[in-house]
Amino acid sequence: MHRYSVAEPQPRRFVVPFAAEPFQLVGLRRAVRAELDAWGMSALVDEAQLITTELASNVIKHVGQGTAATLVLDAGPDQLRVELHDKSHEEPQELQPTCNEEHGRGLQLLAGLSAAWGTIRTAAGKAVWCELPLIPDETRRRIQRATMVMESYGLAAGSPAVRLTHRSALEESATSLISDLLHWLAAQGVDPDDILDRAQTHFESELGAVG
């Protein structure tokens, strides 16, 4: 007999290859927001978007416009790691700009926004990384667990793997999952309406406590 338990949310990874062009920055920021919202890490969206913009802009300025690069988001239980990979082995230099200088403040921005940052050599070049801490939060854990359940449910139902950051895919997966749960409850002799009412009551109570 198999035993099942509710596991803690697993680390998640999001990888986006892109060409280092100015017009790509808006799309990268949108992708960062969509992923972090889906992971229950909305509190880090602003910092992560700023870091992503700064790192990608540095590649455009110092490595070359059109250079192949990759954005990586690694989400752990209580922190987010943002990495920007490019094909240059030259590490960024920390400058000390004066008050009147507009350039050279990028690394100061990274240091101010993140708990830690650095550069690592890779086989193809280098990666600049930043780590953002996140205070433990039960609502975030619930969102992450729900994301895992819906993704697993989609695979179990034979659906093709679709990113839940797409609203249409998210709504379809959630509706199908809830519908199947209602069928299961009815088959167990439980009133589905009663369960829905209780779930709504719990949700509103917890939402009010957070607010």
C-alpha positions as CSV (number, residue, x, y, z in Angstrom):
1,M,0.0,0.0,0.0
2,H,1.3,3.4,-1.0
3,R,1.2,6.2,1.6
4,Y,0.8,9.8,0.4
5,S,1.6,12.9,2.3
6,V,1.5,16.6,1.6
7,A,5.1,17.6,0.8
8,E,6.6,21.0,1.3
9,P,6.9,23.0,-2.0
10,Q,9.9,21.9,-4.0
11,P,12.5,24.2,-5.4
12,R,11.4,25.7,-8.8
13,R,13.5,26.8,-11.7
14,F,12.6,29.1,-14.7
15,V,15.0,29.5,-17.6
16,V,14.6,32.1,-20.4
17,P,17.2,32.2,-23.2
18,F,17.1,35.6,-25.0
19,A,19.1,37.9,-27.3
20,A,20.5,40.9,-25.4
21,E,18.5,43.6,-27.1
22,P,16.8,46.7,-25.4
23,F,13.3,45.7,-26.6
24,Q,13.7,42.3,-24.8
25,L,13.7,44.0,-21.3
26,V,9.9,44.5,-21.1
27,G,9.3,40.9,-21.9
28,L,11.8,39.7,-19.3
29,R,10.2,41.9,-16.6
30,R,6.8,40.5,-17.5
31,A,8.1,36.9,-17.4
32,V,9.6,37.5,-14.0
33,R,6.3,38.9,-12.6
34,A,4.3,36.0,-14.0
35,E,6.6,33.3,-12.6
36,L,6.9,34.9,-9.1
37,D,3.2,35.4,-8.9
38,A,2.7,31.7,-9.7
39,W,5.2,30.7,-7.1
40,G,3.6,32.9,-4.4
41,M,6.6,35.2,-4.4
42,S,4.8,38.4,-5.4
43,A,6.6,40.3,-2.6
44,L,9.9,40.0,-4.5
45,V,8.6,41.1,-7.9
46,D,9.8,44.7,-7.8
47,E,13.3,43.8,-6.7
48,A,13.6,40.8,-9.1
49,Q,12.5,43.0,-12.0
50,L,15.0,45.7,-11.2
51,I,17.8,43.2,-10.9
52,T,16.8,41.5,-14.1
53,T,16.8,44.8,-16.0
54,E,20.1,45.9,-14.6
55,L,21.8,42.5,-15.4
56,A,20.4,42.3,-18.9
57,S,21.3,46.0,-19.5
58,N,24.9,45.3,-18.4
59,V,25.1,42.5,-21.0
60,I,23.9,44.8,-23.7
61,K,26.4,47.6,-22.7
62,H,29.5,45.6,-21.9
63,V,29.2,42.2,-23.7
64,G,27.4,43.4,-26.9
65,Q,24.0,44.0,-28.2
66,G,22.4,40.9,-29.7
67,T,24.6,38.6,-27.5
68,A,23.0,35.3,-26.5
69,A,22.1,35.3,-22.8
70,T,20.0,33.4,-20.4
71,L,17.9,34.5,-17.4
72,V,17.5,31.9,-14.6
73,L,15.2,32.1,-11.6
74,D,15.8,29.6,-8.8
75,A,13.2,29.6,-6.0
76,G,13.9,27.9,-2.8
77,P,11.7,27.7,0.3
78,D,12.8,31.1,1.7
79,Q,14.8,32.9,-1.0
80,L,15.0,33.6,-4.7
81,R,18.2,33.5,-6.8
82,V,18.4,35.5,-10.0
83,E,21.1,34.6,-12.5
84,L,22.1,36.2,-15.8
85,H,24.3,34.0,-17.9
86,D,26.3,35.4,-20.9
87,K,29.2,34.2,-23.1
88,S,31.9,36.7,-21.8
89,H,34.5,35.6,-19.2
90,E,35.1,39.2,-18.2
91,E,33.7,39.9,-14.7
92,P,31.9,43.1,-13.9
93,Q,34.1,45.8,-12.3
94,E,32.8,47.6,-9.2
95,L,33.2,51.3,-9.9
96,Q,33.0,54.2,-7.4
97,P,31.0,56.8,-9.3
98,T,30.8,60.4,-8.1
99,C,27.5,62.0,-7.3
100,N,27.3,63.6,-10.8
101,E,28.0,60.4,-12.7
102,E,25.1,58.5,-14.2
103,H,27.1,55.3,-15.0
104,G,28.8,52.8,-12.8
105,R,26.0,52.4,-10.2
106,G,24.8,49.0,-11.4
107,L,26.7,46.9,-8.9
108,Q,25.8,49.3,-6.1
109,L,22.2,48.7,-7.0
110,L,22.7,44.9,-6.9
111,A,24.3,45.1,-3.5
112,G,21.6,47.4,-2.2
113,L,18.7,45.2,-3.4
114,S,20.0,41.7,-2.6
115,A,21.2,39.9,0.4
116,A,24.2,38.6,-1.5
117,W,25.5,38.7,-5.1
118,G,28.5,37.5,-7.0
119,T,29.9,36.1,-10.3
120,I,30.7,32.6,-11.2
121,R,32.6,31.2,-14.2
122,T,30.7,28.8,-16.5
123,A,31.8,26.6,-19.4
124,A,30.4,29.1,-21.8
125,G,31.3,32.4,-20.0
126,K,30.0,33.7,-16.7
127,A,26.9,34.1,-14.6
128,V,26.1,37.1,-12.3
129,W,23.8,36.1,-9.5
130,C,21.8,37.8,-6.8
131,E,19.9,36.3,-3.8
132,L,16.7,37.8,-2.4
133,P,15.5,36.5,1.0
134,L,11.8,36.0,1.6
135,I,10.1,35.9,5.0
136,P,8.3,32.6,5.6
137,D,4.6,33.0,4.8
138,E,1.8,30.4,5.1
139,T,-0.2,32.0,2.2
140,R,2.8,31.7,-0.1
141,R,3.3,28.0,0.9
142,R,-0.4,27.4,0.1
143,I,0.0,29.0,-3.3
144,Q,3.1,26.9,-4.1
145,R,1.4,23.7,-3.0
146,A,-1.7,24.5,-5.1
147,T,0.6,25.1,-8.1
148,M,2.3,21.7,-7.6
149,V,-1.1,20.0,-7.3
150,M,-2.5,21.6,-10.4
151,E,0.6,20.8,-12.4
152,S,0.5,17.1,-11.2
153,Y,-3.2,16.9,-11.9
154,G,-2.7,18.1,-15.5
155,L,-0.1,15.4,-16.1
156,A,-2.3,12.7,-14.4
157,A,-5.2,13.7,-16.6
158,G,-3.1,13.2,-19.7
159,S,-3.0,16.9,-20.5
160,P,0.2,18.3,-22.2
161,A,2.5,20.2,-20.0
162,V,1.4,23.8,-20.0
163,R,2.8,26.6,-17.9
164,L,0.3,27.8,-15.3
165,T,1.5,31.3,-15.7
166,H,-0.8,31.5,-18.7
167,R,-4.2,32.6,-17.3
168,S,-6.3,30.4,-19.7
169,A,-4.3,27.3,-18.7
170,L,-4.5,28.2,-15.0
171,E,-8.3,28.7,-15.1
172,E,-8.9,25.5,-17.1
173,S,-6.7,23.5,-14.7
174,A,-8.3,24.9,-11.6
175,T,-11.8,24.4,-12.9
176,S,-11.2,20.8,-13.9
177,L,-9.5,20.0,-10.6
178,I,-12.3,21.4,-8.6
179,S,-14.9,19.6,-10.7
180,D,-13.2,16.3,-10.2
181,L,-13.0,16.9,-6.5
182,L,-16.7,17.6,-6.4
183,H,-17.4,14.3,-8.2
184,W,-15.2,12.5,-5.7
185,L,-16.9,14.0,-2.7
186,A,-20.3,13.1,-4.1
187,A,-19.1,9.5,-4.6
188,Q,-18.1,9.4,-1.0
189,G,-21.5,10.5,0.1
190,V,-20.4,14.0,1.1
191,D,-22.4,17.1,0.1
192,P,-20.2,19.0,-2.4
193,D,-22.0,22.3,-1.6
194,D,-21.3,21.9,2.1
195,I,-17.6,21.5,1.4
196,L,-17.5,24.5,-1.0
197,D,-19.2,26.7,1.6
198,R,-16.8,25.6,4.3
199,A,-13.8,26.2,2.0
200,Q,-15.1,29.6,1.1
201,T,-15.6,30.4,4.8
202,H,-12.0,29.3,5.6
203,F,-10.6,31.3,2.7
204,E,-12.4,34.5,3.7
205,S,-11.4,34.1,7.3
206,E,-7.8,33.6,6.5
207,L,-7.8,36.4,3.9
208,G,-9.3,38.8,6.6
209,A,-6.6,37.7,9.1
210,V,-3.8,38.5,6.6
211,G,-5.4,41.9,5.7
